[in-house]
Amino acid sequence: MNLTVNGVDTSIESAPLTSLLDVLREELGITSPKAGCEQGGCGTCTVLVDGEPRRSCLTPVAAIDGSAITTVEGLGSPEDMAPIQQAFTHHYAAQCGFCTSGMMMAAQAYIDRGGTDDHEAIQEALGGHVCRCTGYVKIIDAVAATARGESFDVTVTAAGTSMTNLGGVA
Amino acid sequence: MASEVLVPSSPAEAVELFGDGAETTVVGGGTIVVADISYGRLDPGRVLLLSHAGLDGVSVDGDTVTIGATTPINALLALEEHAAALAACARNLADYEIRGQGTVGGNLCVGANYDAPRGDLQGCLLALDAQVRSAGADGERTEPLEDFLTHRHGRLVLDVSFERPAASAFVALEYPHTHEYTVIAVTGARAADGTTRLAATGVAGPGARLRSAEALASDPAAAGAAAVGDVSFADDALASAWYREQTLPVLVRRVLSQLEESS
């Protein structure tokens, strides 16, 4: 089987019923999709399959043989973040961070299909994603900002964003 | 792990590989089966993956709507003008991603014995008097969904169809929670000749007709009271049987009043 993962053609050796989540994390070492509930209820494992957000924990890899997969790693890099990543950083939309990858992939898909900054529409689009820090307000603010086309000058170093911004508090 | 994983590339190949269905686990979108495998509830031997079988798609021919087995739930949202209740039921089901992945056929085949109800579409499609076309040991057959639900084992769903109703309405219990499971829901459909069909999801077992309530459809209060005698109620992680029994009459009344408004 073959997948194009974040633009790179990749041969897959896992057994056909292996979940896409396990293929990404265990075979390919891509760890942004998280193993949360592993039954589709929490949203942390969400990735884009041919542009559509999917629960990687519920997707047998054989069912998507030949597809293009995008994870957070494929959105942008620390030096060149995608607008949704800039907005999450600027709005402090990540707290513990466990839900953030899934939230960003669902948000990116929402933006890609022409989503607006309407808060109810954003809540509907992110309805399958649980943030146990309950940081929903800032997450919705970040998605709304991205939907309005806003971008942010966020400086990130290898040591992380917060250390740079807080200047010396470490 | 499965000993054999088959990925048919056409409906005919899917039917042939399914055969009599013995020892075969069918995977539509994977939203139910893959979780069962991950949690050790299911150890499938022979697996039929329908992802490339070409069994998806919705077609409308006059007043007849036909939905392929592997059509994702979110495709039903576009059927608003044909059956408002079905679009509302689909919109109420889980979340955006699950609706894009879960299939209509899988929803009709999912069994009971979970800690929360599954099969949201069953009640809605019962009310719409849907017909199920399936394949299995004695070949292909088309039968009412109500019959299909009593003997689903060993059948491969090919498609489900219904006649466009004059009016239809769907009401689910509002249940704010982090999960998206439907606790209990009622659908009503009124045919052009004025007959009303009512069915519930989330009572006990698969979706169920509310026959006594149908006979009293012109009197919503009486219909609601009668409905509790049509079904049994399950205790599960979402609600007690007692709570469901108190709720069902309310939902029946709401559905009937919505039907009245839209007829």
HADDOCK unambig.tbl for C-alpha pairs under 7 A between the chains (distance, minus, plus):
assign (segid A and resid 16 and name CA) (segid B and resid 5 and name CA) 6.95 0.50 0.50
assign (segid A and resid 38 and name CA) (segid B and resid 35 and name CA) 6.66 0.50 0.50
assign (segid A and resid 39 and name CA) (segid B and resid 35 and name CA) 4.79 0.50 0.50
assign (segid A and resid 40 and name CA) (segid B and resid 31 and name CA) 7.00 0.50 0.50
assign (segid A and resid 41 and name CA) (segid B and resid 179 and name CA) 6.55 0.50 0.50
assign (segid A and resid 53 and name CA) (segid B and resid 97 and name CA) 5.88 0.50 0.50
assign (segid A and resid 54 and name CA) (segid B and resid 97 and name CA) 5.42 0.50 0.50
assign (segid A and resid 55 and name CA) (segid B and resid 97 and name CA) 6.80 0.50 0.50
assign (segid A and resid 58 and name CA) (segid B and resid 30 and name CA) 5.68 0.50 0.50
assign (segid A and resid 58 and name CA) (segid B and resid 31 and name CA) 5.37 0.50 0.50
assign (segid A and resid 58 and name CA) (segid B and resid 34 and name CA) 5.30 0.50 0.50
assign (segid A and resid 58 and name CA) (segid B and resid 35 and name CA) 6.25 0.50 0.50
assign (segid A and resid 59 and name CA) (segid B and resid 30 and name CA) 6.07 0.50 0.50
assign (segid A and resid 63 and name CA) (segid B and resid 49 and name CA) 6.75 0.50 0.50
assign (segid A and resid 63 and name CA) (segid B and resid 51 and name CA) 5.33 0.50 0.50
assign (segid A and resid 125 and name CA) (segid B and resid 96 and name CA) 6.21 0.50 0.50
assign (segid A and resid 127 and name CA) (segid B and resid 95 and name CA) 5.75 0.50 0.50
assign (segid A and resid 128 and name CA) (segid B and resid 95 and name CA) 5.02 0.50 0.50
assign (segid A and resid 128 and name CA) (segid B and resid 96 and name CA) 6.92 0.50 0.50
assign (segid A and resid 130 and name CA) (segid B and resid 178 and name CA) 6.90 0.50 0.50
